[in-house]
Amino acid sequence: MRMKLVIVILAIIGIIACFYVPAKIIEFATSVYMNTASPYSIGWMGTSILYNKLQDDNFTVYVAEDQQQFIQALSKGGTILIVAPDHPIPYDLADIIFKSWVNGKANIIVFDENTTTNPLLRKYGIYIDGRALLYPGLTQAQGFPPAEILEVNGSRVLARLNWASFLVPKNITSIVSKYTFINNARIIGEALGIVDLNDNGKIDPNEDNMGTYPVGAIITGSSGRTLFVFTDSYPVLNAAFQMNYSLTPVMLQYIEKISNTTSSRTIIIPNFLYNRDYYRLKVPFHPALLLVYAAKYTSIADSYFEHILATSIYIKTGIATLILLLAVLAFIKIFGGIKREDLEPTPRRELISMIEITGPSTEAVKGHEKDIVVSIWKFIDDVYYTLFDTHLEDIIKDPAKIPDIAGRLGIDEEKFKTYLYEMYKIYMKALGKSRFPIILNWRTTLKRFVNMGEMLLEPTGYTLIGRKGYRDVAYLIK
């Protein structure tokens, strides 16, 4: 009876609290790896199972999130593991990896059916062709998705194929006499197939030349370090582990035996070569939910009062009710000042600028357009510094920051770059520090500047002077 009474009181208090205490939306931002071979990807294409197995076998697996972390880990030695990267290995990084191998610092293990690792492999006189080897029995049927051909820095790059490609040259032993830093080179695997000459995923009439092609190789350097290459990433992906694919345990043994040749038993994975997607999750929260937890511990509180207060049930119930009411009043005091607008996940900051001060007359804006441009730029700069700890001019000087910031905001990278650079030119012109661009009508330019500014601010949850104020501005500078 006492429990039912307390639950009824809690329900009444919860209903009342809903009218006085508005809900809040808590926003969580996170990045995930999907449809990629990252060790943090748990999908069929990921390598999270391989990552966990290597750790279970007492290997130290270091996942580098950027190039600087990777180089720092490489300086201590280990084995570099590269599985079907989404981005081509930068030429400067390929040179650092190659020198570490020649100097005896690191082994290199590559599983890749595409051309993204070729900047590194070409230093050894080999490369991955990138075209799939199709099964001879498929005839005209389409057996594999066609490769997606991309142009990256003037070079041909293929998206993941889902089946092996092959190594070039076929006679890999010929590179031993050509390169002094190589002691031995041998093929460890060959595949019988037909080359998909036009990358369409099926065997066409002109693609009927069946042959044997190398798909795996081991190259030993003068320093004793090993380069292992296999032109198919599938054996080390999560899907292969889950299906008990016959080649998977063999490839795992190759990785572990090669990694055992280093004293540190460290495996280094360049995770920055994989794509990641940014997601924002919005979770509603209401203080009344806390009453659920209060109800859970009501029986404990009841037992406590039963033990401490040897008196009637009415006094005990009254004391418990009073405590609960005080708790609710505390909630109302804490959250009561929250307005309905607080349902927005991020606050709005208003800019009181000359646009607002000069009033509705279009003549009042005349002659002040440059000052308004400077004010708007400084405001946007302050917002980006608050959110990303970087000024707009720093982003312009270091374009490498653009993909990260645009991705976090969900803005198209090219549009973000275009708006930012054009606004910066207008801003410098307003300061009198640049001769270009040539501006004949500052009022029209100001209107375009405000539009571009809103495009940069809208994803951050900020605005220049509010929606109504923005329409006023657009009217003033027609």
N, C-alpha and C positions, 0 to 999 in steps of 0.2 A: 504493500500500500504506500509506504513512504517513497519507494523508488518511482512508482507511477506518478505520485504527486510532484516529485522533483522534476521528472521528465516533462510533465505538463507545464510547469513553471518555466523550464528552459525553452520549451517550444514557444511560449508566449513572448518571452524576452527576445528570442531570435527573430520573431515576426516583427516586433516593435523596432528592433535594431536595424532591420532591413530598410525601414523608412527613414531613419536618421543617419545611418552610416552608409554612404555609397560604396559601390564595389570599386576595386582597382584592378588594372590589368598589368601584370608583371611580364616584361618582355625578356626573353632569353635569346641571345645570338650565339650560333655555333656553326662550325664548318665540318662537313663530312666528306668522306672519300667514297664515291660510288662509280661503278663501271670503270674501274682503274685497278692497276696491280699494286697499289700502295699496301704496305703492311698494316695500315689502319682500316683498310676496306674489308668488310665482312661479307660482301657479296660474292657471287660465284667467281668473279674475275679478280678478286682481291687475293692477297698473300698473307692474311692474318693467321691462318693455320700453320703455314710454314714458319712464320715469325714466332709463334708460341712453341712449336716443336723444337726449334733451335734453342730457345731459352730453356725448355725442359731438359735439353741435352747439355746444359751447363755452358752454353756459348753466351758471350756478352754481345747482345745485338743493339747497336747504336743507330737510332733513326735520326738523321740530320735533317733539320727543317729548313736550312738555308745553306748556301754555298760556303759561308764562313765557318759554320759549325762542321760541315763536312771536311773542310781542309784542316781544321783543328784536330778532328778525330783521326784523320789520315796521317798527320804528323807523328802519331804514336804507334802507327803500324796496325795491320790487320788484313782482313779480306773484304774487298768491295763487292757487294752483291747488287746487280742491276737487272731488274725484271721488267721488260716491255715498258719503258718510260713513255709518258705522253708527250714530253717535250724533247727535242734533240739535245744531246749533251753539248753544252757550249764549248767552243773550240779552246778557249783558255783553260777550262776545267779539264777537258780531254788531255791537254798537254801536261797538266799537273798530275793527273792519274797515271799517265804513261811514264813520266819521270820517276814517280814513286815505285812503279813496277820494275823499271830498269835498275833503280838503286837498291832493290831488295826490300822495300818498305811494305809492299802490299801485293797480295794475290788479287786477281780480278775474275769474277764469275758473271757471265752474261747469258740471260735467257731472253731472246728477242727475235720475233719473226719479221720485224719491220726495219726501217732504215734509221731509226732515232739514235742508235748506238754507233752508227758508222763513223762519226767524227773521231771516235776513239779507236775503232777497229782498223781503220785505214792506216793508222800509224804502224800497224804490224803487217801491212801489205795484204790484208784481207778485208772483205766487207760482206754484208748481207744484201742479197739481191732485192728482197722485198716482195717479189711476186710469189704467189702461193704455189705449192706443189699439190696438184689435184690427184685424187685417186683415179687410176686408169679405168675402173669400172663404172664411172659416173656418166660416161658418154655425153649426151646433150643436156642431161639434167643439171640444174643449178644446185651444187652441193654446199657451197660456202658463200657467205656474204662478200660482195666485191670490196676491194680495198678502196678507201677514200684517199684520194691524192691531194695533198696540200703543198703549197709553196711557202717555205719558211726560210727567210734570209737567202732567197735565190736558189735554194736546193730542194729537191723532190723528197717529200716525206710521206710515208704511208701510214694510215691508221691501222689499228690492230686487225689481223686477218683471221684469227681463230684456227689457223693451221700453219704448219711449218713452211718456211721459205728455204733457201739454201745458201751455202757459202760460196764465195768466189775468191780465189781461183779454185778449180776442182782439185788440181794437183798442189795441195797446200805444202807438201814437203819442199817445193821449189823455193820457198821463201827463206829456208835455212841458210843457203849459200848467199842470198841477197842481202840479208841483214845480220850484222855482226853481233847484235844484242840477243839473237835467238840461238839457242843450243839445239832445240829439237822441236819439230812440229808434226803432228799426226792426226789423221781423221779417226774419230771414235764412233761415228755413226753415219750411215747412209740411208737414203730413202728412195724407193722406186716410185716415180710419178711423172706427171705431165705438167710442164710449166704453164701457168695461166698468163699468157703473153699480154692480154689486154685487160687483166685485172677485173673481169666481170663475174668471177665465181663459178664458171662452167667451162666445159671443154667444147671449143668450137671446131669446125671442120679443119681449120689450118693448125690446130693444136693437137696433133696426134703423134708427136714424137716422144715416145716414152723413153725415159733414161734413168740412170742412177745418179743421185746428187748428194754431196756431203751436207749433213745437217748438224754435225757436232765435231768439235776439234779441241785439242789441247796443245798449247804452245808453252814451252819451257824456256825461260830466259837464262842468260849467263849468270844472273844473280841467284838463280835457283827458284825464283818465283814463277807461278803458273797463271796462264790465261786460259780459262775454260769458256768455250762458246757453244751454245746450243740454240739453233734457229727455230725454236718453238717454246713459248712460255707456258703452254697449257700444263705440262707435267708438274709444275710447282704452284699452280693456282688452287684456290679453295675447292673448285669443282672437281679437280683431279684427286685431291685428298679424300673428298667425300665419296667418290666413286671407286676408290681403291685402284686407280689407274696403274697399269703394270710398270710404266716407266717412272712413276713418282718416287717409290723407295730407292730406285737406282740413282736418280738425280739428287735425292736427299743425301745419299752416301757420298756422292761426288762433292757436294757442298761441304759436308762435315770433314771429309778427309783432307780436302784442300785447305780448309780453315784451320785444321789441326797443325798445319806446318808452321804457323806463327805462334810465338810464345804467349801472346796476349789472348789468343782464341777469341778475338773480337771481329764481329761482322758489321760492316758499315753499310747502311742503306741510304741513298740520296733521295729522301722523300720529297724534296722540292721539285723533282722532275715529274710529279704527278699532279693532275688537275684535282681541285677540290671545290665543292659547291657550298655556298653560304646560305644558311637558313635562319629565319627568325621565328621563334615560337612565342605566342601570346597566351598566357595562362591567367584566367580570371581568378580573383581572390577576394573574399569578403571576410571581415573580422568575425562575422557570425559563425564561420566554420570552426572557430576556436571553441565554440560552445559544444561541438561534438566531442572534443577531447575532455571538456569539463564533465560531460555526461558519463564518459568512460570511467573517470575516477570518482564519480559520486559515491559509489558503493564503498570505496576506500575511505572517503571523508566521513561517510555515515558511520562506519565502524569506529573511526577515530573519535567522533563525538559521542558515540555510545559508550566508549570506554572512559572518556574524560568527564563527560557530564552525566551524572547519575540523576537525571530529572525527567520530566515528562516529554512525550514525543512532540508536543506543540512548541515547547521552548527550543528543542533541537532543530526542528524544521524551520522555525523562525530565524534562528541564527544562521543556518545554512542559506536560507533565502536572502537574508541581509548581505551575506558575503558575496553571493552571486550578483545581487543588484549593484553592489559597490564595484564589482569587476566590470559589469556592463557599463556603468557610468564612466569608469576609467577608459574603456574602449571608445565610448562616445566622445570623451574629452580629447583623446588622442587623434581619432579619425574624423571627428565631427566637423573640423574645419575644411575637410576636403570637399571640393565642389564637383559638380557633374563633369566639368571639363577635364578632371584628373583621370577620366577613363582613357585619355590619350596616353600612350606609352612614354612619349617624350615631351618635355615642356616646350612652350612657345615663347620665344624672346621677341619683344617688340623693339623696333628701332625708331626712336623719335628723331627724325632728321629734318633737314630744311624743307623737304617735300611737305611734311605735315605742318611745319611752322608757317610757311608762306601763305597758306589759305587757299581758297578755291579759285583764285584768279590766275589765269594762265600767264598773265603778264608778270606775276610775282616770281614765277619760275625762271623767266627769261634772265639770262646773265648768271644764273647760279647752277647751270647744268653740270659744270665741271666739279663744283663742290659736292653736288649730290652723288656723282659717280664715285668720287673719293670716299664719301661716307659709306656708300653701299659696299664698296670693295673692302673697307676696313671691317665692316660688320661681318661679312661672309668669311673673311680671314680669321676673325675672332672665333666664329662658330667652328671652323675646321680645326683651329688650334685646340679648342676645348675638347672636341671629339677624338681627334687623331694625333694630337700633340705635334702638329706640324703646320707651318704657315703655307699659304698658297704659293708664294714665291719659291719656297723650298721644293714644292711638288713640281713646279715648272723647271727648276734647275736639275731636279733628279726625276726624270720621267719614269724610272723604274718603280716609283711609288704609285703611279696611276692605276695599274691593274689591281693592286690590293685594295686601294680606297674605293675605286669604282665597283669592285666586286662586293665589298662590304655594304655599299649603299644600294646595290642592285641597279646601277646605272650602266648603260652601254658605254664601254670603254672609249670608243672613238668619239661619241657625242660629248662625254665628259671632258676629254682632251680638247675638242674643238671649242666648246664653250669657255673653258678655262683660259686657253691661249688668246682667244679673241677678246675676252673681258680684260685680260692683263694688258693687251695692247692699248685698249681704250683708256684704261686706268693710267698707264704711263703717259699717254697723250694728254690726259686731263692734268697731270702733274707738270706738264711741260718738259718732260725728260725724253720725249721721242718726237721725231718729225712725222712718223707714220703711225697709224694710217691717216690719210688726208680726210678730215671731217668737215663737210660743208654745212651740215645742219645738226647742231648738237642736241636739239630737241628730239629728233628722230633717233639719233644715236642713243640718247638716254632711255628712250622707250625700249629699244632692243636690249640695252644693258640690263634694265629691270627684268625683262622676260628671261634672259639667260641666267640672271642671278636667282630668280625663283626656281629655275630648273635645277640649279645646284643645291638650293636650300631645301626644297620640298622633301627629298628622301631622308633628310636629317631630322625632320620634325620641326624645323624652324621656319620662320617667314620674315619678310622684310617689315611690313607694318600691318599684317593681318589681311584677310581676304578682302574685306570692304575697303580698307585703306589702299590695297593694291589696285582695285578698280578706280579709285579716285586718282591715283598716280597715273594710270593709263590714260585717263581722261585729260589730265593736266598737260601731258606731253604729246598730245595728238599733233 
